């Protein structure tokens, strides 16, 4: 064999002409190393399937993350804000003469401007450490979506302790505050505590119903009835239903007034027993 056809022992395999010496074993080893297979091209179906799978994982992650976020981070901010106002009102009451009930008349808190806190709500059935500041108005941006408030007072309804209907609204799902998320946990007789600069008001849960969003008569001085409120002191909570699937209906919780006590007397003993964050 002529010498010109035999590659030099010092020649680098990479210098081979791809059109020459194709049968040389070193050339074959260079072109396709042992154990390596040629990668198949991805089809449109494969790419689409992977995209749909990724999107599904992201959606599932969001569904799990959203309530976790609102029930931990946002709820913690609500408790902190509520504690600030509770401490302030309690401190302001120190050294002041305690108001008293005369002939059954209960001290009523004064009106506040829209967006300002008028009270703090404690509902042990929503969680042992649950608390939320109540802001004046049910406007989304001003109160309901505000992480330092979250619970809104219907401006045309009565004040805490007043004869008539003290009505509130709050979200039940979403990345925003969800104070009334566990409204279904309420049972007859469960306490609902409202703290204001005028004292502590205790209500007892009585009933729950579902209504259409247009049935605003739940906010009447006596819910669902026309006319004067009589002598009843009622608390009404409104929120969206179903819990995680939109707002086709409204869930309405009703409670009736049970007791009032002055701030100077400290928080209700029942609340101290049920809520570890409330101290006597």
C-alpha positions as CSV (number, residue, x, y, z in Angstrom):
1,X,0.0,0.0,0.0
2,X,1.4,3.4,-1.0
3,X,2.6,5.4,2.0
4,X,0.5,8.3,1.0
5,X,-2.7,6.4,1.9
6,X,-1.7,5.5,5.4
7,X,-2.2,8.2,8.0
8,X,0.8,9.2,10.1
9,X,0.9,7.8,13.7
10,X,1.2,11.4,14.9
11,X,-1.8,12.7,12.9
12,X,-4.8,14.0,15.0
13,X,-8.0,12.2,14.2
14,X,-9.7,15.5,14.1
15,X,-7.8,16.4,11.0
16,X,-9.3,13.6,8.9
17,X,-11.1,14.6,5.8
18,X,-14.8,13.6,6.4
19,X,-14.9,12.3,2.9
20,X,-11.9,10.1,3.3
21,X,-11.0,7.2,5.5
22,X,-14.6,6.6,6.6
23,X,-13.8,3.0,7.4
24,X,-11.0,3.9,9.8
25,X,-12.1,2.8,13.3
26,X,-10.7,6.0,14.9
27,X,-12.8,8.0,12.6
28,X,-15.9,6.1,13.5
29,X,-15.1,6.5,17.2
30,X,-14.7,10.2,16.7
31,X,-18.0,10.6,14.9
32,X,-20.1,8.5,17.3
33,X,-18.6,7.7,20.7
34,X,-19.5,4.4,22.2
35,X,-22.7,4.4,24.3
36,X,-24.0,7.7,22.9
37,X,-27.2,7.8,20.9
38,X,-28.4,10.5,18.6
39,X,-31.0,12.8,20.3
40,X,-34.5,12.6,18.8
41,X,-36.1,15.8,17.7
42,X,-39.0,17.0,19.9
43,X,-42.4,16.9,18.3
44,X,-45.0,19.6,18.6
45,X,-47.1,17.3,20.6
46,X,-44.3,16.7,23.1
47,X,-43.6,20.4,23.5
48,X,-47.3,21.2,23.9
49,X,-47.6,18.4,26.5
50,X,-44.7,19.7,28.6
51,X,-46.1,23.3,28.5
52,X,-49.5,22.1,29.6
53,X,-47.9,20.1,32.4
54,X,-45.8,23.0,33.6
55,X,-48.9,25.3,33.5
56,X,-50.8,22.8,35.5
57,X,-48.1,22.6,38.2
58,X,-48.0,26.4,38.3
59,X,-51.8,26.7,38.7
60,X,-51.9,24.0,41.4
61,X,-49.1,25.8,43.2
62,X,-51.0,29.1,43.1
63,X,-54.2,27.4,44.4
64,X,-52.2,26.0,47.3
65,X,-50.1,29.1,47.9
66,X,-53.0,31.6,47.8
67,X,-54.9,30.5,50.9
68,X,-51.7,29.7,52.7
69,X,-50.5,33.2,52.1
70,X,-53.7,34.9,53.3
71,X,-54.1,32.6,56.3
72,X,-50.5,33.1,57.5
73,X,-48.7,36.2,56.3
74,X,-51.8,38.4,55.8
75,X,-53.6,37.1,58.9
76,X,-50.5,37.9,61.0
77,X,-50.5,41.5,59.7
78,X,-54.2,41.7,60.6
79,X,-53.5,40.5,64.2
80,X,-50.7,42.9,64.6
81,X,-52.8,45.8,63.4
82,X,-55.7,44.8,65.6
83,X,-53.4,44.6,68.6
84,X,-52.1,48.1,68.0
85,X,-55.6,49.6,68.2
86,X,-56.7,47.3,71.1
87,X,-53.7,48.5,73.1
88,X,-54.3,52.1,72.2
89,X,-58.0,52.1,73.3
90,X,-57.2,50.2,76.4
91,X,-54.4,52.7,77.3
92,X,-56.7,55.7,76.6
93,X,-59.3,54.3,79.0
94,X,-56.9,54.0,81.9
95,X,-57.5,56.7,84.5
96,X,-60.9,57.6,82.9
97,X,-64.2,57.0,84.7
98,X,-65.8,53.8,83.4
99,X,-69.1,54.5,81.6
100,X,-72.1,52.7,83.0
101,X,-75.4,51.3,81.6
102,X,-78.4,53.2,82.7
103,X,-81.9,51.8,82.3
104,X,-80.6,49.3,79.9
105,X,-78.9,51.9,77.7
106,X,-75.6,50.6,76.5
107,X,-72.7,53.0,75.7
108,X,-72.4,53.3,71.9
109,X,-69.1,54.2,70.1
110,X,-69.0,57.3,68.0
111,X,-68.9,57.3,64.3
112,X,-65.6,57.5,62.5
113,X,-64.6,58.5,59.0
114,X,-64.4,56.1,56.1
115,X,-61.2,54.0,56.3
116,X,-60.7,54.6,60.0
117,X,-60.9,51.7,62.5
118,X,-64.0,51.7,64.7
119,X,-63.3,48.4,66.5
120,X,-61.6,45.0,66.6
121,X,-63.5,41.7,66.1
122,X,-62.5,38.5,67.9
123,X,-64.1,35.2,66.8
124,X,-62.5,32.1,68.5
125,X,-64.4,29.8,66.1
126,X,-62.3,31.3,63.3
127,X,-59.1,30.4,65.1
128,X,-57.9,30.7,68.7
129,X,-55.8,33.8,67.9
130,X,-58.1,35.3,65.3
131,X,-58.6,39.1,65.4
132,X,-59.2,41.7,62.7
133,X,-59.5,45.5,62.8
134,X,-62.9,46.7,61.6
135,X,-62.8,49.7,59.3
136,X,-65.6,52.1,58.4
137,X,-67.1,51.3,55.0
138,X,-67.0,48.2,52.9
139,X,-65.1,49.8,50.0
140,X,-62.6,47.3,48.6
141,X,-59.5,49.5,48.3
142,X,-60.2,51.5,51.5
143,X,-60.9,48.6,53.9
144,X,-61.7,45.1,52.6
145,X,-58.5,44.6,50.6
146,X,-56.4,46.5,53.1
147,X,-54.1,44.1,55.0
148,X,-54.2,46.2,58.2
149,X,-58.0,46.2,58.3
150,X,-59.9,43.6,56.2
151,X,-63.3,43.7,57.9
152,X,-65.7,46.5,56.9
153,X,-68.7,48.1,58.6
154,X,-71.7,48.9,56.4
155,X,-71.9,52.6,56.9
156,X,-75.7,52.8,56.9
157,X,-76.1,50.0,59.5
158,X,-76.0,50.5,63.3
159,X,-73.0,50.8,65.6
160,X,-71.9,48.0,68.0
161,X,-74.3,47.6,70.8
162,X,-76.9,49.9,69.2
163,X,-80.5,48.7,68.8
164,X,-80.8,47.5,65.2
165,X,-78.3,45.7,63.0
166,X,-74.6,46.1,63.3
167,X,-73.5,44.7,59.9
168,X,-70.1,43.9,58.5
169,X,-68.5,42.4,55.4
170,X,-65.2,40.6,54.7
171,X,-63.6,38.4,52.1
172,X,-63.5,34.6,52.3
173,X,-60.9,33.7,49.7
174,X,-58.2,35.3,47.6
175,X,-54.7,36.8,48.3
176,X,-56.4,39.7,50.2
177,X,-57.4,39.5,53.9
178,X,-60.0,36.8,54.4
179,X,-61.3,37.4,58.0
180,X,-64.6,35.5,57.4
181,X,-63.0,32.5,55.7
182,X,-64.2,30.1,58.3
183,X,-67.7,31.4,58.8
184,X,-69.0,27.8,58.5
185,X,-67.2,26.9,61.7
186,X,-69.7,28.9,63.8
187,X,-72.1,27.0,66.0
188,X,-75.1,28.3,67.9
189,X,-74.0,30.1,71.1
190,X,-70.4,30.7,69.9
191,X,-69.2,34.1,71.2
192,X,-68.2,37.0,68.9
193,X,-66.4,39.8,70.7
194,X,-66.2,43.4,69.5
195,X,-63.8,45.9,71.1
196,X,-64.3,49.6,70.6
197,X,-63.2,52.8,72.4
198,X,-66.6,52.6,74.2
199,X,-66.1,49.1,75.6
200,X,-66.4,45.4,74.9
201,X,-69.6,43.9,73.2
202,X,-70.3,40.2,73.3
203,X,-72.7,38.6,70.8
204,X,-73.8,35.0,70.4
205,X,-74.1,33.3,67.1
206,X,-77.6,32.2,66.1
207,X,-78.0,31.4,62.5
208,X,-76.5,31.1,59.0
209,X,-78.2,31.4,55.6
210,X,-77.3,31.7,51.9
211,X,-78.8,34.5,49.8
212,X,-78.4,36.1,46.4
213,X,-76.1,39.1,46.2
214,X,-79.1,41.3,45.4
215,X,-80.8,40.4,48.7
216,X,-79.6,43.5,50.6
217,X,-82.5,43.3,53.1
218,X,-80.1,41.3,55.3
219,X,-78.8,44.7,56.2
220,X,-82.1,46.0,57.4
221,X,-82.4,47.2,61.1
222,X,-84.0,43.8,61.6
223,X,-82.6,41.5,58.9
224,X,-85.0,40.5,56.1
225,X,-87.9,42.5,57.6
226,X,-89.1,46.0,56.8
227,X,-89.9,48.5,59.4
228,X,-88.4,49.6,62.8
229,X,-85.8,47.5,64.5
230,X,-87.8,46.9,67.7
231,X,-85.5,46.3,70.7
232,X,-83.1,43.7,69.2
233,X,-79.4,44.3,69.0
234,X,-78.2,42.2,66.1
235,X,-74.8,41.5,64.5
236,X,-74.6,40.4,60.9
237,X,-71.6,39.1,58.9
238,X,-71.7,38.9,55.1
239,X,-69.2,37.2,52.9
240,X,-69.0,35.4,49.6
241,X,-70.0,31.8,48.9
242,X,-68.8,29.3,47.8
243,X,-65.6,29.5,49.8
244,X,-63.1,28.9,47.0
245,X,-65.2,29.2,43.8
246,X,-66.3,32.8,43.3
247,X,-69.2,34.9,44.6
248,X,-72.4,33.5,43.1
249,X,-74.1,33.7,46.5
250,X,-73.6,35.3,49.9
251,X,-73.2,33.5,53.2
252,X,-74.8,35.5,56.1
253,X,-74.1,34.9,59.7
254,X,-76.4,36.3,62.5
255,X,-75.6,36.9,66.1
256,X,-77.6,38.5,69.0
257,X,-76.3,40.8,71.7
258,X,-75.3,39.2,75.0
259,X,-73.3,41.6,77.1
260,X,-71.3,44.8,77.4
261,X,-68.5,45.7,79.7
262,X,-66.2,48.8,80.1
263,X,-62.6,48.8,78.9
264,X,-61.6,49.6,82.4
265,X,-62.8,46.2,83.5
266,X,-60.5,44.5,81.0
267,X,-61.4,42.0,78.2
268,X,-64.2,39.5,78.8
269,X,-63.0,36.5,80.9
270,X,-64.3,34.1,78.2
271,X,-62.2,35.8,75.5
272,X,-59.1,35.6,77.8
273,X,-59.7,31.9,78.2
274,X,-60.2,31.3,74.5
275,X,-57.6,33.6,72.9
276,X,-54.0,33.2,74.0
277,X,-53.1,36.7,72.7
278,X,-55.6,38.5,74.9
279,X,-54.4,39.1,78.4
280,X,-56.6,40.0,81.4
